[in-house]
């Protein structure tokens, strides 16, 4: 038998002996950090990840309202889940949180970037989009998500099967959103997802979930009339719920084990 045939047989044997992936993946024994877990999408995601077997840690801003919401969520989940104060615009608070997670759990497997901020500004009103608002929008929605990934990348790499899921928006490619700065920040999330998927592989997968309009209080001033108009113009004839986005994030952890660097669109067909 020639060397080429022998090598081919060895390669075939190696492939056949490789364990086949099993889906859905169990999250038992894994630790998931949901940054911004006190918000609607963060809380829905925390519940689903916990139901899938993960131990969930949520972050909240250091104020009474967010702390109460986070603690209520943790009480609802029970078990060894936890809530800690941290702010994505304050990197030292993220570094302190990393130390707390390492001391308490000794590992981190999943990072969900669900923290965000917006303020509606009509796109045609250029003067209303001030320098301060632009800086704040990019600071929270882009720099903050990158800072969280940068901070927790060592723990995710140590997991060997790490996952990052960031919240983007269809505003990133439609150019239609609460403000031009918000659209720009979300476009940055999409680019960051692709770039970090290359550099953090193979130990860490990096994905983003891109919602359309979601029925939460994230965008101030939107009421039932806005939701009704959007529902009528969306192919699936409804706006998204927090659970729709949470389900996509959970699928990234449990079903999309061979995906990285992609943006998962969850918009009811609105961007068509």
C-alpha positions, 0 to 999 in steps of 0.5 A: 500500500502506498504512503498516500493511501495509508495517510488517507486511511489514517485521516479517514479513521481520525474523522470517524473517531471524532465525537459527533456533536449532540444538540441541544447542548446542555448548559449544566455546569456552565456559568453565564454572565448577563451584563445588563441582566436587570433589563427586559431582554437581559432578564428573559435571557437569564431565565432561559439560560437558567432553565437550560441548566446554566448558573447565571450571574447578572449585572446591574447599575449601582442604583436602587431601582436596578438593584431591586430588579436584579435581586428580584430576578435572582430570588425568582431563579433560586439556586446559586445564581447571583447579581453584582453591581457593575457598569460597562463604562467603568472598566475597573468595575468589570475587572472587580466583577471578574475577580468576584466570579473567579473567586465564587465560581472559578470559571466563566463560559458564556458572556451576554452583552445586554447593556445598552442606552438610547435616546430618540433623536430625529435623523433630520435634526442634526443639531439635536445629536450633540457631541455629548450624546454621541459620545454617550451612545458610543461609550455605552453601546460599543465601547462598553460591550468591547470592554466587557469582552476584553475583561472576560476573554481570559476566563472565556478562553480558559473554558475552552468552549466560551461564547460571547453574544452581543445585542446588535440591531437591524438599525446597524444595516437599515440606518433606521433607528432611534438616532443616527449615533445608535445606528452607528454604534450597532454597526460597530457591534456587527464589525466587532463580532466578526473581528473578535470571532477570528482572534478569539477562536477556537476557544471562544465563539462570538455571535451577535443577535440583531433584533428589530422592534421589541416591546420593551421600555428601552426606547423612551416615548414609544407607545401602543400607537407606535407598536401597532404601526410597526406590527402592521408593516412587519411580515409576521404582523407583530413586534418582538417580545423580550422572549424572542430575543432571549430564545435566539441568544439561548440558541447561540449557546445550545444549538449553534455550536458550529457558528461564529462571527455571524449576526442572527437576525430576529426581526419578524421580517421587518428588514425585508 
